[in-house]
Amino acid sequence: MKALDEKAMTYLEARIPELAEGAVKQAYCKHLAAGRTVVEAVHGQLIESFPDGTSRVIKPLAAPTPVVPGQRRERGKR
C-alpha cells in the first residue's frame, strides 16, 4: 500500500461528512425495511418513526448548549 501525500489525505478527510451522511441514511432505510422503528432527534423533539410511515413524538428535547470551538466546560456539582 502506498503512503498518502498531504493532498490526497486532505481530499479524503473532506469526504468524511458526505460518507457519514450516506451511511446514516442507508442504516435508517435498512432498519425501517427490516420492520423496526427508528428514534431520532428532529427540530428539538425526539421522534419515533415506524415502518408503516407513521411517526410519533416521544418527548421534547432540551435546547442545545452553545459551545465555542476550543472552549472547556465543567459539569456543575450535584
N, C-alpha and C positions, 0 to 999 in steps of 0.2 A: 504494500500500500504506500503510495507516495504521500509525502508530507504536504499539507495545505499551506499555501502562502497567505499573507495577510489579506489580500484582495478576495480570494476565494472564501476565506473564513468569514469575512465581513458580509459577503453576499449570502452565505448560508445562514448566518445568525440573523440577518434581516428577514429571512423567510420563516423564522420560528413562529411568530404570531399567526401567520397565514396557515401554516401546517397545523398548529394547535386548534385554530378555529375549525378547520376541516375535520379534525379528529373528534372534536366535541359534537359537531353536527352529525357525524356518522354514528357515534355512540348513542346519541339521542334517538335517532331513527331506528337503529337496531334494537334498542331497548323497548321502544313502543311496538315495533314489529313482532317482538317476542311475547307481547301481551302483558308487559309490565308497565307500571306507572313511573313517571319521571317527576322529580321535585326540583324546582329551580327558582331562583330569585329574579323577579321581573318587576321593574318600576317600584321598588320598595316593598314588594309583597312576596311572600313565599307561596308559590303556586304548585299544585299537583296536577299534572296532565295525564289523562287516561288514554289507552289505545284507541278508544272509540271517537277521539277528537274533542271530548269534553274536558273541562278543567275546573278546579275549584280553588278558592283562596284558603290557605291554611291559616295564615296569620300575617299581619303587617310586620315589617322589619324596622328596627331602629335606624335612624339616619346614620349614614356612614360618617366616620371620624376623619376629617381632613388632615392629611399628613404631608408635610413638605419633604421632598427627597433629601435624605441625609439627616432628617430630624430624629432625635431619640425620644421615645416616650416611655414613661414608667407607669406601671399599674399602681393605683391607689391602694392604701392599706384597707383591709376588710374589717 
